[in-house]
Amino acid sequence: IEARLAGEVGGGKRRKNRKGSPATIRRELTVLSAAANHAKWMKRTTDTISIDLPPEKRLGPDDEAPYYTHDELAKIFAKAAEMDATRVADDPDSQPDLEAFVRLLYQTGARRRSVEDLDRSQVKMRERRIILQKPGKRTTKKRQPIVPILSAMNPLLTTLMAEGGPARLFKQADYYLQYKAACAGAGIDEARRHPHIMRHTRATHLLQDGKSLYDVAKLLGDTVATVERVYGHHSAEHLASRLEG
């Protein structure tokens, strides 16, 4: 754990070592523990593995989930579009789609990988819905719901369906570093240069606009209790405005 936090290990032959976050290290150690316990179950070893995982970061009752303001969001969109234009200038045959990725990430409220890994078969334009759960993929605690195709998504999806990869919706496999660069160019502080903040932002904006906890939970694939715990201060603010009115 100490070596991963310090960036002394974790790279390999193809990439240099870099510091791991506590959440990433928890995930890695969980996989290693499962592998070790499977080896014991298969009688390949008699060792019992016990690992103290790094503490899981959770928001406290008075903490607010980080998010982007509407002004910050507009700046991120604009920077992504600028990066796309620069890429076209450098390579006229390229079909950059960073802006489309960022906008779709916001509109769906989905996790980064769910959007990055979308196949054409998951996008049902006629039925106006996106099935985030890949067919045959094992269901985990991070539920991938069916989200509606809103009017703001139509032009994005139409272009992606026409110009994207043969099977995948997006031609690139990973937008993480480009996303961080767009946030940096938009003046976002380093702590919020993460794609998951877009999910927080979508939920926050919807609740600020007076949408119900149930509808936001349905979009995110979370429980109402989770949404209320993480974003409840926004619904409380809206309730106060309604009661005052």
N, C-alpha and C positions, 0 to 999 in steps of 0.2 A: 504494500500500500504506500509506504513512504517513498519507494523508488518510482512508482507511477506518478505520485503527486509531484515529485521533483523533476519528472521528465527524464529519468535515468534509464528507463526501460519502456517497452511498448511499441517500438517502431518495427524493426526487422530488416530484412535485406532490401526491401523496396522503398522504404521511407524512413526518415530519421525519427528518433525518439521525440516525443512531445509530452507535455504535462497532461495528465488525465484528470477529469473532474471527479468528485466523489461519486456522482451518479453513474458515470461510465465505469469506474473501478468496481462499484457494487455489482454492476451487470456482468463484468468480466469474471469476478470472483464467484458469482453465483453459478456461471457456466462451468467454471473449473471445479467447483464443489460438486456439481451434478455429475460431471465426468468421473471424478474420484469415487463418488458413492456408487456409481454404476459399475466401476471396476471392482469394488468390494462385493457388490451384489453378484457379479459374475465370477467371484472367487479368484480374481486375478491378484488380489491383495487382501491383507487382513487389517490394513491401517484404517483408522477412523479419522475422517477429516473434520476439523472444527475451525472455522475462520470467523474472526470478529470483523464484520463488515463496517465500512465507513458509515457514519450516521446519515440517515436519509433526510434530505432537506425537505421540510414541509412548511407551508405558510402557517404562521400562528393566527390566533383568532383576531388579532388587530392588524395583521399584515395585509397589504394590498398586492394583488398579482401585478407585476410590471406590464405596461402596455404602451402603445404609441398614441399620441394625441392625433386628431384629424390632420393637423398641420404637419406633424412629423410623418404621418402615413403618406400624405401627398408628396412630400419631399423624397421618400423612399421610392415611390412609384416613378417619380420624375428621374431620379438617379438611375434606376434600373433601365428606363427607356433610353437615357443618355448612353449607358454602357452598351445597350443593344446597337445603337446607332454607330458608336465607335467601332464595334466589332464588324458591322457591315462595311464601314469605310475601309477597314483593314482587309476584309475578305468579302467581296461583293456576292460571292456564291453561298455565303453562310445564311442560315435562317435562325437568328438569335431569338430566344424566347424567355429571357430572364424576367422581363416585365410581365409577361403572361403568367409565368410561374408565381411571381410574387402576388399578383392580383388574385389569382385563383386560390392561392394559399389563404389569403384574407377572406375571400368570399365564402369558401367552404368551411373555414374554421378548422381544417383538418391538420394533422401532423405532417411534417415535411415529407417523410418517406411515403405516406399514403398518396400524396400528390405527385411526387417524383416518379413513383413506380406505376402510375396509372396506365392501363392498357386501353386501347380503343374500345374493346368489348365492354369495359366498365362504364363507358359514357353512353347513356341512352338518350340521345337528343329528342327522339320522338316522344318518349315517356317523360322527358324533362327531369331526369334524375341521374346521379352519379353513384354507382355502387362502389364504395371505397374498399370493401372486403373483397380480395381477390378470390375467384372460385377455387375451392380446394384448400385454401390457406387455413391453418389452424387458428381458431379463435383464442385470443388472449384477453387479459384484463384491459388492455388498451383497445377498446371496441372501435370498429370502423363502420360507422352507420351508412345508411343511404341518405344522401343529401340532395335537396332539390336544385335544379338548374335555374337560377334566378336570371332576370333579364340582363343584369350586368355581366353575367358569365357567357351569354350567347355569342357575342363577337369573338371572345377569347377562344371558346371551344370550337367554334366554326373554323377559325384559322388553324388551330392546332390539329383538328381532324383532317384538314386539307393538306397541311404542310408538315405535320409531325412525322415520326418514324413509322415504319411499316406495321409494327405491332404496338409499340409504346406510344403514348401521347406526346411525351417529351423526348427529344433526341438525346439530351444529356442525361447522365445517370446520377449526377450529384451537383447540386446548386449551392451547397453550404458556403463555400469560400466566396462565391460571387455574391451571395446574399449579404454576407458580412461586409464585403467591399461596398455594396450599395448603401448599407446602413452607415458605414464610416463616411462615405461621400455625402450622405444626407445630414451629417452632424449628430448622429445618434451616439450616446455614450456607450462605451465598450460593453458594459454589463447587459445591455439590451440588444446587442447585435447577434441575436439568435433567432432562427426561424420560428421557434416555439412561441416567441413573444407575439407573433402574428395571430396565433390561436387565442391568446389572452386578449389581444386587441379586439378581435371580432366579437368575442363574448362581452367584453366591456362596453363596446359601442352599442351593441344590441340592447343591453340592459339600460344604458343611459338613454336610449331612444324609447324606453318603456316597454320593450318586449318582455314576455313572461319568462320566468325561470324555467318552466316546462319546455317552452319552445327552444330556448337556448340550450338546455340539456339535450333535447332531441337532436339538434344540429351537431353538437359536439360528440354525441355518443356517451355522455356522462350521466350520472344520476342527478336528480334535482338537488339532493343533499350536497353533492360535491360542488355543483355550481353555486349553491347558496353559500357554502363555506368559503369558496375561493373568491367569488365576485359579489357576495351578498350586500356589501356596502353600497353598490350601485343601485340594486333594486330597492334598498332602503331609502336612498335619496329620491328615487322616483316615487315611492309610496308617500313620502313626506310632501312632495309637490302636488300629488293628487289630493291628499287629505287637506292641504292648505287651500287648494282650488275649490 
